[in-house]
């Protein structure tokens, strides 16, 4: 369980990062801070599942306790990975209880197979309609690879089918007042990043925006910050959501911090082009990641770092 005691030093740090707003705790406090221009920082479900797993815990098994810990990290929102509308029914009262928003939602889709694409689109739309009722504005999708972790790549015909289906999904979402954001992992950066690029240049920006997962682009391009910043220059105006993860010597760090990716420079570039995306933490652990603190301590530190680097986005 999370201790309610907050050290004087931690309290002072949080006051500074919240722009001088007193942390009162609870839903009313979040509303108060939001009304004064506090930066909204959310967190994706995936990092919590892997942080819990390293302690032999199951985040989804006790979602109430898990979301309570997430809220204790001074995070404002939660981005779940949803596979059916019923999961939104389960989430909605817990989000309200812990004073968390769900401005975005992550869902996988199968769009490269013509016979499955329409069925997948309908499944996403069913989840999206339910999510919109609880305040969701962005639907993030990753069109699934042929086989997770496998060497197979989509061919040109499949990429054309996928791009057309992705745009169709974006059109349908727009009719109900939601924004579609395309998300990638490292697989889509194979073969001159042909899948990643075609999902953007092959779709209409009115219907398909970009969820930039900075570290997957970095890793997928062979740990290249040059490639990441080229993507920013090419597609920066399409970015509506930003997924944040850091590494040192190409191993994921325990918290957001200074490391392989120059996040201050990334933030500066987005500000210069007038883009202020929805910010979502995805700091996770992998083999080689240090273990020096609890899950809550790690995300509290990540939250403070993110608020400092992206302070001007508020």
VOLONU-344526 format. One record per residue (C-alpha): residue number from 1; x, y negated, z. Coordinates in Angstrom, 3 decimals, padded with zeros to 6 digits. Layout:
tigu num NUM | u X | v Y | w Z
...
END
This chain:
tigu num 1 | u 000.000 | v 000.000 | w 000.000
tigu num 2 | u 001.099 | v -003.573 | w -000.582
tigu num 3 | u 002.108 | v -005.590 | w 002.438
tigu num 4 | u 000.212 | v -008.860 | w 002.908
tigu num 5 | u 003.273 | v -010.508 | w 004.390
tigu num 6 | u 004.975 | v -012.998 | w 002.078
tigu num 7 | u 008.348 | v -014.368 | w 003.028
tigu num 8 | u 008.823 | v -018.131 | w 003.218
tigu num 9 | u 011.340 | v -017.946 | w 000.388
tigu num 10 | u 008.982 | v -015.973 | w -001.864
tigu num 11 | u 006.153 | v -018.353 | w -000.989
tigu num 12 | u 008.198 | v -021.397 | w -001.975
tigu num 13 | u 009.257 | v -019.755 | w -005.256
tigu num 14 | u 005.659 | v -019.002 | w -006.157
tigu num 15 | u 004.577 | v -022.539 | w -005.322
tigu num 16 | u 007.158 | v -023.925 | w -007.716
tigu num 17 | u 006.245 | v -021.496 | w -010.485
tigu num 18 | u 002.542 | v -022.220 | w -010.105
tigu num 19 | u 003.157 | v -025.925 | w -010.529
tigu num 20 | u 002.597 | v -026.814 | w -006.901
tigu num 21 | u -000.739 | v -025.062 | w -006.570
tigu num 22 | u -001.165 | v -023.361 | w -003.201
tigu num 23 | u -001.622 | v -019.608 | w -003.469
tigu num 24 | u -004.824 | v -018.842 | w -001.626
tigu num 25 | u -005.343 | v -015.293 | w -002.913
tigu num 26 | u -008.461 | v -013.732 | w -004.370
tigu num 27 | u -010.641 | v -014.577 | w -007.309
tigu num 28 | u -011.458 | v -018.126 | w -006.235
tigu num 29 | u -007.762 | v -018.948 | w -006.015
tigu num 30 | u -007.143 | v -017.637 | w -009.548
tigu num 31 | u -009.950 | v -019.795 | w -010.877
tigu num 32 | u -008.536 | v -022.811 | w -009.051
tigu num 33 | u -005.051 | v -022.280 | w -010.457
tigu num 34 | u -006.369 | v -021.639 | w -013.979
tigu num 35 | u -008.319 | v -024.893 | w -013.949
tigu num 36 | u -005.091 | v -026.801 | w -013.285
tigu num 37 | u -003.241 | v -025.418 | w -016.291
tigu num 38 | u -001.393 | v -022.475 | w -014.741
tigu num 39 | u 000.144 | v -020.167 | w -017.315
tigu num 40 | u -001.985 | v -017.048 | w -017.780
tigu num 41 | u 000.191 | v -013.918 | w -017.659
tigu num 42 | u -001.320 | v -010.478 | w -018.192
tigu num 43 | u 000.161 | v -006.984 | w -018.067
tigu num 44 | u -000.436 | v -003.951 | w -020.254
tigu num 45 | u -001.451 | v -000.582 | w -018.802
tigu num 46 | u 001.558 | v 001.346 | w -020.150
tigu num 47 | u 004.224 | v -000.093 | w -017.841
tigu num 48 | u 002.166 | v 000.686 | w -014.771
tigu num 49 | u 001.725 | v 004.311 | w -015.815
tigu num 50 | u 005.483 | v 004.832 | w -016.250
tigu num 51 | u 006.446 | v 002.924 | w -013.091
tigu num 52 | u 003.932 | v 004.998 | w -011.113
tigu num 53 | u 005.179 | v 008.196 | w -012.746
tigu num 54 | u 008.731 | v 007.607 | w -011.511
tigu num 55 | u 007.294 | v 007.681 | w -007.962
tigu num 56 | u 005.176 | v 010.765 | w -008.720
tigu num 57 | u 002.016 | v 008.678 | w -008.661
tigu num 58 | u -000.841 | v 008.486 | w -011.161
tigu num 59 | u -001.992 | v 004.964 | w -011.996
tigu num 60 | u -005.206 | v 006.052 | w -013.709
tigu num 61 | u -006.177 | v 008.453 | w -010.933
tigu num 62 | u -006.727 | v 005.587 | w -008.481
tigu num 63 | u -007.362 | v 002.602 | w -010.696
tigu num 64 | u -008.800 | v 000.560 | w -007.837
tigu num 65 | u -005.572 | v 000.718 | w -005.849
tigu num 66 | u -003.479 | v 000.239 | w -008.975
tigu num 67 | u -005.284 | v -002.913 | w -010.063
tigu num 68 | u -005.019 | v -004.204 | w -006.503
tigu num 69 | u -001.263 | v -003.876 | w -006.720
tigu num 70 | u -001.233 | v -005.497 | w -010.145
tigu num 71 | u -003.168 | v -008.469 | w -008.773
tigu num 72 | u -000.728 | v -008.695 | w -005.852
tigu num 73 | u 002.041 | v -009.386 | w -008.384
tigu num 74 | u 000.563 | v -012.824 | w -009.233
tigu num 75 | u -000.646 | v -011.486 | w -012.562
tigu num 76 | u -003.822 | v -012.948 | w -014.014
tigu num 77 | u -004.942 | v -010.293 | w -016.459
tigu num 78 | u -004.872 | v -006.636 | w -017.418
tigu num 79 | u -004.651 | v -005.166 | w -020.923
tigu num 80 | u -005.897 | v -001.568 | w -020.853
tigu num 81 | u -005.383 | v 001.124 | w -023.440
tigu num 82 | u -008.974 | v 002.135 | w -024.169
tigu num 83 | u -010.139 | v 005.199 | w -026.061
tigu num 84 | u -013.916 | v 004.920 | w -025.556
tigu num 85 | u -016.542 | v 002.360 | w -024.413
tigu num 86 | u -017.141 | v 004.195 | w -021.131
tigu num 87 | u -013.686 | v 003.171 | w -019.933
tigu num 88 | u -014.798 | v -000.470 | w -020.082
tigu num 89 | u -017.770 | v 000.376 | w -017.854
tigu num 90 | u -015.357 | v 001.815 | w -015.312
tigu num 91 | u -012.987 | v -001.140 | w -015.540
tigu num 92 | u -015.404 | v -004.069 | w -015.420
tigu num 93 | u -016.339 | v -003.963 | w -011.694
tigu num 94 | u -012.724 | v -003.316 | w -010.675
tigu num 95 | u -011.448 | v -006.279 | w -012.671
tigu num 96 | u -014.065 | v -008.490 | w -011.025
tigu num 97 | u -013.152 | v -007.135 | w -007.579
tigu num 98 | u -009.471 | v -007.964 | w -008.011
tigu num 99 | u -009.929 | v -011.293 | w -009.816
tigu num 100 | u -008.364 | v -010.104 | w -013.061
tigu num 101 | u -009.306 | v -011.051 | w -016.618
tigu num 102 | u -009.211 | v -008.756 | w -019.641
tigu num 103 | u -008.529 | v -011.238 | w -022.430
tigu num 104 | u -007.064 | v -008.499 | w -024.613
tigu num 105 | u -007.478 | v -004.773 | w -025.080
tigu num 106 | u -005.186 | v -002.231 | w -026.747
tigu num 107 | u -006.553 | v 000.614 | w -028.844
tigu num 108 | u -004.940 | v 003.093 | w -031.218
tigu num 109 | u -006.406 | v 003.725 | w -034.654
tigu num 110 | u -005.940 | v 006.074 | w -037.619
tigu num 111 | u -006.137 | v 003.958 | w -040.754
tigu num 112 | u -003.766 | v 005.514 | w -043.286
tigu num 113 | u -006.109 | v 008.420 | w -044.136
tigu num 114 | u -009.077 | v 007.226 | w -046.194
tigu num 115 | u -011.424 | v 009.914 | w -044.877
tigu num 116 | u -010.650 | v 009.029 | w -041.241
tigu num 117 | u -010.296 | v 005.248 | w -041.494
tigu num 118 | u -014.000 | v 004.335 | w -041.443
tigu num 119 | u -014.612 | v 006.624 | w -038.477
tigu num 120 | u -011.665 | v 005.075 | w -036.619
tigu num 121 | u -012.900 | v 001.542 | w -037.388
tigu num 122 | u -016.332 | v 002.351 | w -035.964
tigu num 123 | u -014.732 | v 003.775 | w -032.822
tigu num 124 | u -012.685 | v 000.598 | w -032.316
tigu num 125 | u -015.739 | v -001.599 | w -032.904
tigu num 126 | u -017.759 | v 000.306 | w -030.299
tigu num 127 | u -015.073 | v -000.355 | w -027.704
tigu num 128 | u -014.678 | v -003.963 | w -028.839
tigu num 129 | u -018.378 | v -004.791 | w -028.480
tigu num 130 | u -018.359 | v -003.497 | w -024.928
tigu num 131 | u -015.126 | v -005.346 | w -024.112
tigu num 132 | u -016.381 | v -008.653 | w -025.487
tigu num 133 | u -019.166 | v -008.624 | w -022.894
tigu num 134 | u -016.529 | v -008.811 | w -020.138
tigu num 135 | u -014.492 | v -011.604 | w -021.713
tigu num 136 | u -012.116 | v -009.899 | w -024.147
tigu num 137 | u -010.971 | v -012.108 | w -027.040
tigu num 138 | u -008.192 | v -010.084 | w -028.736
tigu num 139 | u -008.239 | v -006.467 | w -029.888
tigu num 140 | u -004.721 | v -005.110 | w -030.313
tigu num 141 | u -004.332 | v -002.025 | w -032.477
tigu num 142 | u -001.429 | v 000.173 | w -033.486
tigu num 143 | u -002.299 | v 002.292 | w -036.537
tigu num 144 | u -000.933 | v 005.622 | w -035.376
tigu num 145 | u 002.026 | v 007.274 | w -037.117
tigu num 146 | u 001.593 | v 010.569 | w -038.940
tigu num 147 | u 003.050 | v 012.310 | w -035.907
tigu num 148 | u 004.225 | v 010.635 | w -032.714
tigu num 149 | u 007.983 | v 011.040 | w -032.407
tigu num 150 | u 008.239 | v 012.910 | w -035.704
tigu num 151 | u 010.389 | v 012.073 | w -038.730
tigu num 152 | u 007.462 | v 011.714 | w -041.150
tigu num 153 | u 006.842 | v 008.356 | w -042.799
tigu num 154 | u 003.749 | v 007.041 | w -044.576
tigu num 155 | u 004.018 | v 006.828 | w -048.342
tigu num 156 | u 003.022 | v 003.844 | w -050.483
tigu num 157 | u -000.509 | v 005.121 | w -051.089
tigu num 158 | u -001.071 | v 005.580 | w -047.358
tigu num 159 | u 000.310 | v 002.124 | w -046.610
tigu num 160 | u -002.123 | v 000.558 | w -049.103
tigu num 161 | u -005.044 | v 002.440 | w -047.573
tigu num 162 | u -003.945 | v 001.416 | w -044.084
tigu num 163 | u -003.575 | v -002.271 | w -044.938
tigu num 164 | u -007.025 | v -002.366 | w -046.540
tigu num 165 | u -008.566 | v -000.619 | w -043.530
tigu num 166 | u -006.729 | v -002.931 | w -041.128
tigu num 167 | u -008.147 | v -005.968 | w -042.895
tigu num 168 | u -011.626 | v -004.420 | w -042.908
tigu num 169 | u -011.372 | v -003.918 | w -039.153
tigu num 170 | u -010.262 | v -007.521 | w -038.759
tigu num 171 | u -013.215 | v -008.767 | w -040.810
tigu num 172 | u -015.654 | v -006.734 | w -038.735
tigu num 173 | u -014.157 | v -007.971 | w -035.483
tigu num 174 | u -014.293 | v -011.553 | w -036.657
tigu num 175 | u -018.045 | v -011.254 | w -037.282
tigu num 176 | u -018.531 | v -010.531 | w -033.574
tigu num 177 | u -016.165 | v -013.283 | w -032.468
tigu num 178 | u -013.020 | v -011.275 | w -031.770
tigu num 179 | u -009.458 | v -011.496 | w -033.121
tigu num 180 | u -007.518 | v -008.490 | w -034.390
tigu num 181 | u -003.789 | v -008.355 | w -033.599
tigu num 182 | u -001.566 | v -005.782 | w -035.326
tigu num 183 | u 000.976 | v -004.067 | w -033.059
tigu num 184 | u 003.974 | v -001.933 | w -033.991
tigu num 185 | u 006.540 | v 000.315 | w -032.347
tigu num 186 | u 009.989 | v 001.199 | w -033.670
tigu num 187 | u 008.681 | v 003.755 | w -036.192
tigu num 188 | u 007.207 | v 001.048 | w -038.413
tigu num 189 | u 010.659 | v -000.543 | w -038.789
tigu num 190 | u 012.062 | v 002.482 | w -040.651
tigu num 191 | u 012.925 | v 002.271 | w -044.352
tigu num 192 | u 013.492 | v -001.464 | w -044.581
tigu num 193 | u 010.497 | v -001.978 | w -042.276
tigu num 194 | u 008.165 | v -001.299 | w -045.202
tigu num 195 | u 005.192 | v -000.347 | w -042.995
tigu num 196 | u 005.585 | v -003.319 | w -040.664
tigu num 197 | u 005.937 | v -005.850 | w -043.467
tigu num 198 | u 003.079 | v -004.493 | w -045.570
tigu num 199 | u 000.648 | v -004.638 | w -042.664
tigu num 200 | u 001.279 | v -008.377 | w -042.546
tigu num 201 | u 001.904 | v -009.479 | w -046.135
tigu num 202 | u -000.726 | v -007.042 | w -047.402
tigu num 203 | u -003.520 | v -008.487 | w -045.247
tigu num 204 | u -005.354 | v -011.794 | w -044.987
tigu num 205 | u -004.139 | v -013.893 | w -042.008
tigu num 206 | u -007.747 | v -014.922 | w -041.328
tigu num 207 | u -008.503 | v -011.343 | w -040.327
tigu num 208 | u -005.203 | v -009.798 | w -039.212
tigu num 209 | u -002.901 | v -011.563 | w -036.753
tigu num 210 | u 000.280 | v -010.257 | w -035.126
tigu num 211 | u 000.884 | v -008.965 | w -031.627
tigu num 212 | u 004.646 | v -009.428 | w -031.568
tigu num 213 | u 006.245 | v -006.734 | w -029.455
tigu num 214 | u 009.666 | v -008.330 | w -029.351
tigu num 215 | u 011.609 | v -005.356 | w -028.030
tigu num 216 | u 010.120 | v -002.758 | w -030.395
tigu num 217 | u 011.114 | v -004.985 | w -033.317
tigu num 218 | u 014.581 | v -005.391 | w -031.763
tigu num 219 | u 015.011 | v -001.652 | w -031.197
tigu num 220 | u 013.413 | v -000.580 | w -034.458
tigu num 221 | u 015.868 | v -002.784 | w -036.353
tigu num 222 | u 018.851 | v -001.073 | w -034.741
tigu num 223 | u 018.992 | v -003.334 | w -031.665
tigu num 224 | u 019.140 | v -006.477 | w -033.759
tigu num 225 | u 018.233 | v -009.868 | w -032.407
tigu num 226 | u 018.899 | v -011.268 | w -035.895
tigu num 227 | u 016.049 | v -009.118 | w -037.230
tigu num 228 | u 013.746 | v -010.174 | w -034.401
tigu num 229 | u 014.272 | v -013.877 | w -035.034
tigu num 230 | u 013.871 | v -013.351 | w -038.786
tigu num 231 | u 010.438 | v -011.868 | w -038.019
tigu num 232 | u 009.678 | v -014.977 | w -035.956
tigu num 233 | u 010.633 | v -017.197 | w -038.897
tigu num 234 | u 008.639 | v -015.129 | w -041.388
tigu num 235 | u 005.491 | v -014.474 | w -039.395
tigu num 236 | u 005.530 | v -016.811 | w -036.398
tigu num 237 | u 002.310 | v -018.531 | w -037.426
tigu num 238 | u 000.495 | v -015.156 | w -037.346
tigu num 239 | u 001.355 | v -014.435 | w -033.701
tigu num 240 | u -001.645 | v -014.491 | w -031.346
tigu num 241 | u -000.223 | v -012.201 | w -028.660
tigu num 242 | u 003.255 | v -011.560 | w -027.310
tigu num 243 | u 004.369 | v -008.336 | w -025.605
tigu num 244 | u 007.406 | v -008.825 | w -023.379
tigu num 245 | u 010.088 | v -006.282 | w -022.474
tigu num 246 | u 013.804 | v -006.712 | w -021.810
tigu num 247 | u 016.914 | v -004.539 | w -021.925
tigu num 248 | u 020.610 | v -004.773 | w -021.105
tigu num 249 | u 023.055 | v -002.852 | w -023.275
tigu num 250 | u 019.925 | v -001.553 | w -025.055
tigu num 251 | u 018.470 | v 000.172 | w -021.963
tigu num 252 | u 015.192 | v -001.169 | w -020.590
tigu num 253 | u 015.747 | v -003.222 | w -017.460
tigu num 254 | u 013.694 | v -002.806 | w -014.300
tigu num 255 | u 012.348 | v -006.346 | w -014.600
tigu num 256 | u 012.079 | v -009.189 | w -017.069
tigu num 257 | u 015.383 | v -011.060 | w -016.867
tigu num 258 | u 018.163 | v -012.468 | w -019.035
tigu num 259 | u 019.382 | v -009.664 | w -021.283
tigu num 260 | u 019.664 | v -008.440 | w -024.859
tigu num 261 | u 016.802 | v -010.612 | w -026.119
tigu num 262 | u 017.097 | v -014.379 | w -025.776
tigu num 263 | u 013.580 | v -015.078 | w -024.537
tigu num 264 | u 014.200 | v -018.776 | w -023.814
tigu num 265 | u 015.148 | v -019.205 | w -027.496
tigu num 266 | u 012.093 | v -017.195 | w -028.557
tigu num 267 | u 009.834 | v -019.395 | w -026.422
tigu num 268 | u 011.477 | v -022.527 | w -027.827
tigu num 269 | u 010.884 | v -021.389 | w -031.404
tigu num 270 | u 007.198 | v -020.681 | w -030.797
tigu num 271 | u 006.745 | v -024.086 | w -029.168
tigu num 272 | u 008.455 | v -025.790 | w -032.096
tigu num 273 | u 006.010 | v -024.245 | w -034.570
tigu num 274 | u 003.017 | v -024.944 | w -032.337
tigu num 275 | u 002.200 | v -021.323 | w -031.482
tigu num 276 | u 001.161 | v -020.435 | w -027.934
tigu num 277 | u 000.188 | v -016.745 | w -027.892
tigu num 278 | u -001.496 | v -014.714 | w -025.187
tigu num 279 | u 001.369 | v -013.442 | w -022.990
tigu num 280 | u 001.359 | v -009.808 | w -021.867
tigu num 281 | u 004.113 | v -008.087 | w -019.874
tigu num 282 | u 005.175 | v -004.630 | w -021.021
tigu num 283 | u 008.326 | v -004.202 | w -018.962
tigu num 284 | u 008.721 | v -000.442 | w -018.616
tigu num 285 | u 011.249 | v 002.164 | w -017.521
tigu num 286 | u 013.086 | v 004.839 | w -019.484
tigu num 287 | u 016.062 | v 007.149 | w -018.976
tigu num 288 | u 018.886 | v 005.004 | w -017.630
tigu num 289 | u 016.710 | v 002.220 | w -016.228
tigu num 290 | u 017.906 | v 001.302 | w -012.705
tigu num 291 | u 015.624 | v 002.023 | w -009.740
tigu num 292 | u 016.311 | v -000.581 | w -007.078
tigu num 293 | u 012.850 | v -001.795 | w -006.031
tigu num 294 | u 009.209 | v -000.842 | w -005.737
tigu num 295 | u 006.745 | v -001.221 | w -008.589
tigu num 296 | u 005.154 | v -004.265 | w -006.959
tigu num 297 | u 008.526 | v -005.914 | w -006.310
tigu num 298 | u 009.546 | v -005.315 | w -009.930
tigu num 299 | u 006.404 | v -006.880 | w -011.391
tigu num 300 | u 006.484 | v -009.799 | w -008.970
tigu num 301 | u 009.993 | v -010.547 | w -010.199
tigu num 302 | u 008.949 | v -010.099 | w -013.844
tigu num 303 | u 006.009 | v -012.438 | w -013.320
tigu num 304 | u 008.226 | v -015.153 | w -011.817
tigu num 305 | u 010.772 | v -014.888 | w -014.652
tigu num 306 | u 008.088 | v -015.025 | w -017.331
tigu num 307 | u 006.408 | v -018.048 | w -015.796
tigu num 308 | u 009.740 | v -019.843 | w -015.699
tigu num 309 | u 010.706 | v -019.060 | w -019.309
tigu num 310 | u 007.258 | v -019.770 | w -020.755
tigu num 311 | u 006.299 | v -022.595 | w -018.391
tigu num 312 | u 005.670 | v -025.063 | w -021.219
tigu num 313 | u 003.015 | v -022.756 | w -022.705
tigu num 314 | u 000.584 | v -023.594 | w -019.895
END
